[in-house]
């Protein structure tokens, strides 16, 4: 069963995504910031990371940069979620597989996650 790591500082969004993805048959870990995400990913390598862009402690850009330097985690696909336009996100970071604009439609998330995991497998 594929493992998805959700990195989201808004508790309601994180839990909603977790519940929906678990209903779709994924195992899900949740982290509230980039630093916590690195810890969780170090404990068990995810098949996909779904991360918010703007977070306290360590934001999405710093998380993506840290993952790129980790030999074990550098190939994990990353989807970035943000209410900012993708151009604003792309100015601060690169290396993500997909951009998701907030607010999102949950069925789009389900399809995008499935597509990225199928592509990886």
ABEGO torsion letter per residue (X at the ends): XBBBBBBBABAAAAAAAAAAAAAAGBBBBBBABAAAAAAAAAABBBABBBBBABBBGBBAAAAAAAAAABAAAAABBBBBBBABBAAAAAAABBGBABBBBOBBBAAAAAAAAAAAAAAAX
